Amino acid sequence: MPDFSTYRTRDRADLWDDIALLSRDLSGPGLGPAGAFRPSPLQWLTPGTQVPLRHLCAASTKLGIPLAEVAVRLRGLGIDVPDIADTVRAAMVKLPRLPQEQNPA
């Protein structure tokens, strides 16, 4: 887990967004019974874990920041994020395609 104590006061607004970015469901830290913070290791992205494109897209939508900024911020938090363009290209290849029409000669 990154050391959030290094955030400067003016960065505090981004701190909660960064915490949300690290949570797999983008909700940030969960509270257990009586409001006690109960982190679960399964809740967080960790270094060395592949970050799925759906997480990047959902984070971009939820936080209202560009996809590229999501990647930069996660990389700044120590998460290995693959190249966005390559990831999107790889996803596009998997989409079904309509058969191309034959051009009559």
RAHUGI-V390918 format. One record per residue. N is the residue number from 0. RES is the residue in one small letter. SS is DSSP state (2 for helix, 1 for strand, 0 for the rest). OMEGA is omega as a letter, one per 30 degrees, with the letter a starting at -180 (NA if undefined). Layout:
n-><N	N>
res-><RES	RES>
ss-><SS	SS>
omega-><OMEGA	OMEGA>
//
This chain:
n-><0	1	2	3	4	5	6	7	8	9	10	11	12	13	14	15	16	17	18	19	20	21	22	23	24	25	26	27	28	29	30	31	32	33	34	35	36	37	38	39	40	41	42	43	44	45	46	47	48	49	50	51	52	53	54	55	56	57	58	59	60	61	62	63	64	65	66	67	68	69	70	71	72	73	74	75	76	77	78	79	80	81	82	83	84	85	86	87	88	89	90	91	92	93	94	95	96	97	98	99	100	101	102	103	104>
res-><m	p	d	f	s	t	y	r	t	r	d	r	a	d	l	w	d	d	i	a	l	l	s	r	d	l	s	g	p	g	l	g	p	a	g	a	f	r	p	s	p	l	q	w	l	t	p	g	t	q	v	p	l	r	h	l	c	a	a	s	t	k	l	g	i	p	l	a	e	v	a	v	r	l	r	g	l	g	i	d	v	p	d	i	a	d	t	v	r	a	a	m	v	k	l	p	r	l	p	q	e	q	n	p	a>
ss-><0	0	0	2	2	2	0	0	2	2	2	2	2	2	2	2	2	2	2	2	2	2	1	0	0	0	0	0	0	0	1	0	2	2	2	0	1	0	0	0	2	2	2	1	0	0	0	0	0	0	0	0	2	2	2	2	2	2	2	2	2	2	2	0	0	0	2	2	2	2	2	2	2	2	2	2	0	0	0	0	0	0	0	2	2	2	2	2	2	2	2	2	2	0	0	0	0	0	0	0	0	0	0	0	0>
omega-><a	l	a	l	a	l	l	a	a	l	a	l	l	a	a	l	l	l	l	l	a	a	a	a	l	a	a	a	l	l	l	l	l	l	a	l	a	a	l	l	l	a	a	l	a	l	l	l	l	l	a	l	a	l	l	a	l	l	l	a	a	a	l	l	a	l	a	l	l	a	a	a	l	l	l	l	l	l	a	a	l	l	a	a	l	a	l	l	l	l	a	l	a	a	l	a	l	l	l	l	l	l	l	a	NA>
//
